[in-house]
C-alpha cells in the first residue's frame, strides 16, 4: 500500500501544475472500493472517449472497481436516471458533470445524506460558492470555460490587429442550449470584445453538423460584416468545414477559433482556416477524477484549489505533437 501511495503522490505532483453507456473497470480484488463517474457524454463521443480512457487508466493503476455511467454520445436530460443507478451501487465516491444543476439536485442531495463524497469534473456547478450551490465538495477538475473564451477572444484580437484588420461583428453558435459551460465560453468572448466595442451575437444551433452549417451560412448571409466566429466544440468545427466550402472562404478571411480537439480541427489549423483550438485535456479530467476520489475516500485529502486541465491552446506551433498524442488516445 505504501508503494501504491507513493506512485499516486508522484502522479498528483506531476499533474497539478498545470441507451446508457456503462464502462466498468474490474479490480482483482472484489472487495476493492467502487467509484463512479456520472457524465453527460460517453465513449461513443470522440471527446468523452478520451476522458473515459483516462478514467480507466487511473482505475487500473489503483486496482479499484469503477463505472462510467452516461449516454453513449451526449445527453443532459437523463443524467438524474444515471445518478439513481450510481446511488444504488453505494459507491465510495462519485464524480459528476454539472451542465444543469437543477436536474441532479435531488440525487446529489441524497448522496450527501448518504455521506458519499461527490466532486465535479468537466463542467462545474455554476452556482458554487453561493447559497444555491449543490451539496457537494467544493472541488472541480477541468478547464475554466470562461478563461477559454477569453483566451480565444484575445487570440483573435491579437491576430486581427497584427493583420491590420478590424473585427466588425462576431458570432458564437451555441450547439446545446442551457449548457452552462458553453455559455461561459461565449461570455468570455463578450467580456473581451465589449471594451473594443465589437458586437458578439449568439445563435442557436445543434449537434447536427449539416443543419448547423446551414444555420451558420444563413447568419453570415444576413450579417455579411461578420469576420470572427467562435466554434464551441468539435461538432461546430465540423459544421464550419462545410461553411468554408459553401461560402468559398479563403484562409484568414474569417477569424475562427475553436474549442476541444478533433481531426478536422487539426486539419483546419494546418490549412490556415483556424487560428487555434483550446483544449481542455479530457484524459486528465477522467484520470484525475479517480485519483482524487481515491485520495478523498481513503485518506480525506484534498488539494488546496481546483485542478485546471485547461485552457491549453493548440495552434501551428504544437499541432503536430498533439496529432501524435491523439493517435495514442491521450489527446
C-alpha positions in Angstrom: 0.0 0.0 0.0 2.9 2.4 0.8 4.4 1.8 -2.7 1.0 2.5 -4.3 0.5 5.7 -2.3 4.0 6.9 -3.4 3.1 6.2 -7.1 -0.1 8.2 -6.7 1.7 11.0 -5.0 4.2 11.3 -7.9 1.3 11.3 -10.3 -0.5 14.1 -8.4 2.6 16.3 -8.2 3.2 15.8 -11.9 -0.3 16.9 -12.9 -1.5 19.6 -10.5 0.9 22.1 -12.1 -1.0 23.0 -14.8 -29.3 3.9 -24.3 -26.8 4.2 -21.2 -23.1 3.6 -21.5 -21.6 1.7 -18.6 -17.9 1.3 -18.8 -16.8 -1.0 -15.9 -13.2 -1.5 -14.7 -12.9 -4.6 -12.5 -10.2 -4.8 -9.9 -8.5 -8.1 -9.0 -10.0 -7.6 -5.5 -13.8 -7.9 -5.5 -13.7 -6.1 -2.1 -11.9 -3.1 -3.6 -13.8 0.3 -3.3 -16.1 1.2 -6.1 -16.1 4.7 -7.7 -18.5 6.1 -10.3 -18.5 8.9 -12.8 -21.9 10.2 -14.0 -21.5 12.4 -17.1 -23.4 13.9 -19.9 -21.3 12.2 -22.5 -19.9 8.7 -23.2 -17.4 6.7 -25.0 -19.1 6.9 -28.4 -18.4 10.6 -28.4 -14.8 11.5 -29.6 -14.3 14.0 -26.8 -15.6 11.8 -24.0 -13.9 8.7 -25.3 -10.6 10.2 -24.2 -11.9 11.1 -20.8 -13.2 7.6 -20.3 -9.7 6.3 -21.3 -8.1 8.5 -18.6 -10.6 7.3 -16.0 -10.0 3.6 -16.9 -6.2 4.0 -16.8 -6.4 5.5 -13.3 -8.7 2.8 -12.1 -6.4 0.1 -13.4 -3.4 1.8 -11.7 -5.2 1.9 -8.4 -6.8 -1.5 -8.8 -10.2 -0.3 -7.8 -13.7 -1.0 -9.2 -15.1 1.7 -11.4 -18.1 2.5 -13.5 -18.7 5.4 -16.0 -22.4 6.0 -16.4 -23.7 8.2 -19.2 -25.4 8.3 -22.6 -23.1 6.9 -25.3 -22.9 10.3 -27.0 -24.4 13.4 -25.3 -27.4 13.7 -23.1 -28.1 16.1 -20.2 -31.7 15.4 -19.7 -31.3 11.8 -18.5 -28.5 12.5 -16.0 -30.7 12.0 -13.0 -31.5 8.5 -14.0 -27.8 7.7 -14.3 -27.4 9.2 -10.9 -30.1 6.9 -9.5 -28.1 3.9 -10.8 -24.9 5.2 -9.3 -26.6 5.6 -5.8 -27.9 2.0 -6.0 -24.3 0.9 -6.3 -23.4 2.5 -2.9 -20.0 3.7 -4.2 -17.1 5.1 -2.2 -17.2 8.3 -4.3 -18.9 9.9 -7.3 -17.5 12.4 -9.8 -20.2 14.2 -11.9 -20.5 16.8 -14.6 -22.9 19.7 -13.8 -24.2 21.2 -17.0 -27.6 21.7 -15.4 -27.5 21.6 -11.6 -31.3 21.6 -11.1 -31.6 18.3 -13.0 -29.5 16.5 -10.4 -30.1 18.5 -7.3 -32.3 15.8 -5.6 -29.9 12.9 -6.3 -26.8 14.9 -5.2 -28.6 15.8 -2.0 -29.4 12.2 -1.5 -25.7 11.3 -1.9 -24.8 14.0 0.6 -27.2 12.4 3.1 -25.6 9.0 2.5 -22.2 10.6 3.2 -20.9 9.7 -0.3 -18.2 12.2 -1.5 -19.1 14.0 -4.7 -16.8 16.2 -6.8 -17.4 17.9 -10.2 -15.5 17.3 -13.4 -15.5 18.9 -16.8 -18.5 21.2 -16.0 -18.6 22.8 -12.6 -21.7 23.8 -10.6 -22.4 27.3 -11.9 -23.9 28.2 -8.5 -20.8 27.1 -6.5 -19.9 29.4 -3.7 -23.4 30.7 -3.5 -26.4 29.6 -1.4 -27.8 27.8 -4.5 -24.7 25.5 -4.7 -25.3 21.8 -4.9 -24.4 20.0 -1.6 -21.1 18.5 -2.8 -17.4 19.0 -2.1 -16.4 22.4 -3.5 -13.7 20.9 -5.7 -13.6 20.9 -9.5 -11.4 19.1 -12.1 -11.5 20.5 -15.6 -11.0 23.6 -17.7 -12.1 27.0 -17.0 -14.6 27.6 -19.8 -14.8 31.4 -19.2 -11.0 31.7 -19.4 -11.0 29.5 -22.5 -13.4 32.0 -24.2 -11.2 34.9 -23.0 -8.1 33.1 -24.5 -9.7 32.6 -27.8 -11.0 36.2 -28.0 -7.6 37.6 -27.2 -6.0 35.4 -29.9 -8.5 36.7 -32.5 -7.9 40.4 -31.5 -4.1 40.0 -31.5 -4.1 38.3 -34.9 -6.5 40.8 -36.5 -4.6 43.8 -35.2 -1.3 42.3 -36.5 -3.0 41.9 -39.9 -4.4 45.5 -39.8 -8.0 44.2 -39.8 -10.9 45.4 -37.7 -13.3 42.8 -36.3 -16.7 44.2 -37.2 -19.0 41.5 -35.9 -18.5 38.2 -34.2 -20.8 35.2 -33.8 -20.9 32.4 -31.2 -23.0 29.5 -32.4 -24.4 27.6 -29.4 -24.9 23.8 -30.1 -26.5 23.0 -26.7 -28.9 25.5 -25.2 -28.8 25.8 -21.4 -25.3 24.3 -21.2 -23.5 26.5 -18.5 -20.0 25.7 -19.8 -20.8 26.7 -23.4 -22.4 29.9 -22.3 -19.4 30.7 -20.2 -17.2 30.3 -23.2 -19.3 32.9 -25.1 -19.3 35.2 -22.1 -15.5 35.2 -22.0 -15.5 36.4 -25.7 -18.1 39.1 -25.0 -16.2 40.4 -22.0 -13.0 40.8 -24.1 -14.8 42.3 -27.1 -17.1 44.7 -25.3 -14.3 47.2 -24.4 -13.3 47.1 -28.1 -17.0 47.9 -29.0 -17.2 44.7 -31.1 -20.7 43.1 -31.1 -20.9 39.4 -30.3 -24.1 37.6 -31.2 -25.1 34.1 -30.1 -27.2 31.9 -32.4 -28.8 28.6 -31.5 -27.7 25.5 -33.5 -27.5 21.8 -32.6 -25.1 18.8 -32.8 -26.5 18.1 -36.3 -23.4 19.1 -38.4 -25.3 19.7 -41.6 -28.2 21.6 -40.1 -25.9 23.7 -38.0 -23.8 24.6 -41.1 -26.9 25.8 -42.9 -27.8 27.9 -39.9 -24.4 29.5 -39.8 -24.4 30.1 -43.5 -27.8 31.8 -43.2 -26.5 34.0 -40.4 -23.4 35.0 -42.4 -25.6 35.8 -45.4 -27.7 38.1 -43.2 -24.7 39.6 -41.4 -22.0 39.8 -44.2 -19.9 42.1 -42.0 -19.2 39.2 -39.6 -15.5 38.3 -39.7 -15.0 36.4 -36.5 -16.5 33.1 -35.4 -16.1 31.2 -32.1 -16.7 27.4 -32.5 -17.6 25.9 -29.1 -16.8 22.3 -29.8 -15.8 19.6 -32.4 -19.3 19.3 -34.0 -19.4 23.1 -34.7 -15.8 22.9 -36.1 -17.2 20.1 -38.4 -20.0 22.4 -39.4 -17.5 25.2 -40.1 -15.7 23.0 -42.6 -19.0 22.8 -44.5 -19.4 26.6 -44.2 -16.0 27.1 -45.7 -17.0 25.1 -48.8 -20.4 26.7 -49.1 -19.1 30.2 -48.8 -15.9 29.7 -50.6 -13.9 31.1 -47.7 -10.1 31.6 -48.1 -7.6 31.0 -45.2 -7.6 34.1 -43.0 -10.7 35.6 -44.4 -12.7 34.6 -41.3 -11.0 34.8 -37.9 -12.0 31.5 -36.5 -11.1 29.7 -33.2 -12.4 26.6 -31.6 -12.7 24.5 -28.5 -11.6 20.9 -27.9 -9.9 18.6 -30.3 -10.7 16.7 -33.5 -9.1 15.6 -36.7 -10.9 18.4 -38.6 -9.7 21.0 -36.1 -6.1 19.9 -36.6 -6.6 20.0 -40.4 -8.1 23.4 -40.3 -5.2 24.7 -38.2 -2.7 23.3 -40.7 -4.6 24.8 -43.6 -4.9 28.2 -42.0 -8.6 28.3 -41.5 -8.5 28.0 -37.7 -6.1 30.2 -35.6 -6.3 27.8 -32.7 -8.5 25.4 -30.7 -8.4 25.5 -27.0 -8.1 22.0 -25.5 -9.3 21.0 -22.0 -7.3 17.8 -22.0 -10.2 15.4 -21.2 -7.8 12.5 -20.5 -6.6 14.4 -17.4 -10.2 15.0 -16.3 -11.0 11.3 -16.3 -7.7 10.3 -14.8 -7.6 12.9 -12.0 -11.3 12.2 -11.2 -10.4 8.7 -9.9 -7.1 9.7 -8.4 -8.7 12.4 -6.2 -11.8 10.4 -5.4 -9.5 7.7 -4.1 -7.5 10.2 -2.0 -10.7 11.8 -0.6 -12.3 8.5 0.3 -9.3 6.7 1.7 -7.2 9.5 3.3 -9.5 12.5 3.5 -7.1 14.6 1.4 -8.0 17.4 -0.9 -5.8 19.8 -2.9 -5.8 23.5 -1.9 -7.5 24.5 -5.1 -9.3 23.3 -8.2 -7.2 21.2 -10.7 -7.4 23.0 -14.0 -6.7 20.9 -17.1 -7.1 23.8 -19.5 -7.3 26.0 -21.4 -4.5 24.6 -23.4 -4.2 26.3 -26.8 -3.3 24.2 -29.9 -2.0 26.1 -33.0 0.6 25.7 -35.7 3.3 25.6 -33.1 2.2 22.4 -31.4 -0.4 20.8 -33.6 1.9 18.0 -34.9 2.7 16.9 -31.4 -1.0 16.8 -30.4 -1.8 14.8 -33.5 0.7 12.1 -32.4 -0.9 12.0 -28.9 -4.4 11.9 -30.4 -3.4 8.7 -32.2 -2.5 7.2 -28.9 -5.9 8.1 -27.4 -4.5 10.6 -24.9 -5.5 13.9 -26.6 
